[in-house]
Structures are given as C-alpha cells and as structure tokens.
Amino acid sequence: MSGVPPDPAALLRELTEFGTRVAGLMPALHAASNAPIGTTPRERVWQNGKVSLYRYGALARPAGVAPLLICFALVNRPYVLDLQPDRSLIRALLERGLDVYLIDWGSPDNTDRDTGLDHYINRYLDGAVRHVLESQAIESLNLLGVCQGGAFALCYTALQPARVRNLITMVTPVDFRTPENLLSKWVQGVDAGLLTANGNVQGSYLNSIYLALMPFRLMQQKYVALASQSRSSAQLENFMRMERWIFDSPDVAAAAFREFIEQFYQQNRLVRGGLEIGGHAVDLRQITQPVLNIYAERDHIVPPSASVPLRSLVASRDYETLAVDVGHIGMYVSSKAQAIVPAKIYGWLLERAGPQ
C-alpha cells in the first residue's frame, strides 16, 4: 500500500463517468432483451400435468445411435441448452445426427406443493422414458442428466437399469458434502421443513442464494465489464439472453425441495447409502452400463470434488470422465465447452452404438 489517500474528486469523476456509460447502454440493452431464445424447432410429444417432453427436429442424417433424452434440473429452465444457434448444446448434437429429446418440468404452482421426488423420478422421468421407448420400439435409450437432473438420472438408472443404454452426467453433484462445496455449506444450516411450511420455494429466492455464493463475480464484475467496453448489438443480445435465463428461475415444489435438501445435501445418502425414492432403495452399484461423467474444473455450484467420486460408486467397467476448464454456466454456453462437449458426447455414444 502506498499510503496515499484516494482523491475524492477523482473518485467522484470516475463514478460519474461509469454511471453515464451505464445509462447510455440502457436503450440498447432494452432492445437486446427481446432477442429470441430456444429457436431450434421442436415438438411436444408427451405431457403429464405441467411436465412436457419435447423432441427436436432432425438437422442431419441420423447417426445410428439410440435416442438421447436430456434431464435438466428443477431449479432452472432448460432452454440454456439451446440459448442461441451458436451457443446451443442441443443444436450441436442435432447437427451430428443425434435424435434429441428434452424434459421440461414446467412451472409448479401451489397445487404441486406435495409433489415429491417419487413423482419426478418414478412418474415423470419414467413416463418420458417409456414414451420414447414405446414410440421408437426400442428397449433402451441414452440418458443425459444435467446438474440436479444428473442426480435424478443416476437414481433412475439405478432403479431402471434395463431402460438406459448409456448414461452421461454433466456438472452433476454426487458427493454433497465436500469442503469446496459453497452451496452445501449454506444448505447444512437450512431447516427445509420450516422453509417449505407455507408451500413451494420461490425461484427468485433460490436465485438470490446462487448469486450470493460469489457476489462480486456474478453480480458486479460482469456489469462493470459490460459498461467498460463498447459492445455490438449481437454481444448485447448474448448478454441479455444470459440475464433472462439467470433470473428466470421457476418455483420448486415444496416436497421435492425438502426431500432433495434433506436426503441429498444434508444426509448425503447418494454416497453414504440409505436413499429411497418412492419406497425403492437407490443403489448406484446397480449402474453397470457405460458412464461418461463431464464436469467443470472451475465450477462453484458443483465443484469437481462433488462429481469425481461417481467412479467409485457405480459398477460400470466402461467409465470415462471429461474435465472442461470452465465454470458451471460456462459448461452450457461458453465457446470452449461448445468446441469440446458436443463432439465428445457424439463420439462417445457412437463408439457404444449397437443394435436398437
């Protein structure tokens, strides 16, 4: 430290200039906020209550691989996987000839407050799987679970192994009590019963928790960077698409939230054992099919230490990992992930394709 006190007048000038730049951006940001998202053509092929299953239109010659069903988290909208044409995991997979389905959990309201993990895994996820299998007259499909959806995919595969041909987990928590897990540290002190006593948990509340884990990086740094440099209209649209997704968090059904917090985070039953879904024991050793575990090396939501232990918990002899040098959200939309992840998923599935 130099010991020289800051010049109040200079600091005021800098703040004033920064405020002027931000104010000047507002009209362009407002216009960019209407940028289209999720533009890849798709069709709803199955529905149960508020839960929908979508099948995406083919963009290339079929690759000869079993259909891929994507299971996303309850706490965010899945359209981040198809944010825009050049930042779309789904489009990149379609362009390689994969047949892609996606579960959209919808928007729970208070009539869904008693909807628990049994409904989401054994009714909704299983219903979507059964639709794909029956409509295509096949016995098993490929399953990709993302974040919390990866934990759901692990549970489902352990309970219904014959219906899953190959399993891919992406930024998926498995060990929920590792020292680097900032979210887990917060969750350990949460009274989930009290938090859900009056009904569903608001998405805006959960979003504030995620942002508070790294407030400077997630709430200040990006806005300073935005205002500090000139941006094209396309760059502003990219920025606003991400902002819309970040703050478009659905509410979470009270029962599902409570069960997930208590059994996964606080009791860590996926690792320690004793997890039951709908009265059925979940034993990850029942997973013997090929597994590809993709994790982000700079993930603050699901640190690598939370994902890596999966190898020792499943009975798969064909097990691979892919570590990508990105953060949690970067796994979905960064140019680095876009250049690596879709090609890896496609090639890995193609190597394991067999008679359908």
Secondary structure by P-SEA (a helix, b strand, c coil): cccccccaaaaaaaaaaaaaaaaaaaaaaaaaccccccccccccccccccbbbbbbccccccccccbbbbbbbcccccccccccccccaaaaaaaaccbbbbbbbccccccccccccccccccaaaaaaaaaaaaacccbbbbbbccaaaaaaaaaaaaccccccbbbbccccccccccccaaaaaacccccccccccccccaaaaaaaaaaccccccccaaaaaaaaccccaaaaaaaaaaaaaaabbbbccaaaaaaaaacccccccccccccccccbbbbccccccbbbbbbbcccccccccccccccccccccbbbbbbbccccccccccccccccaaaaaaaaaaaacccc
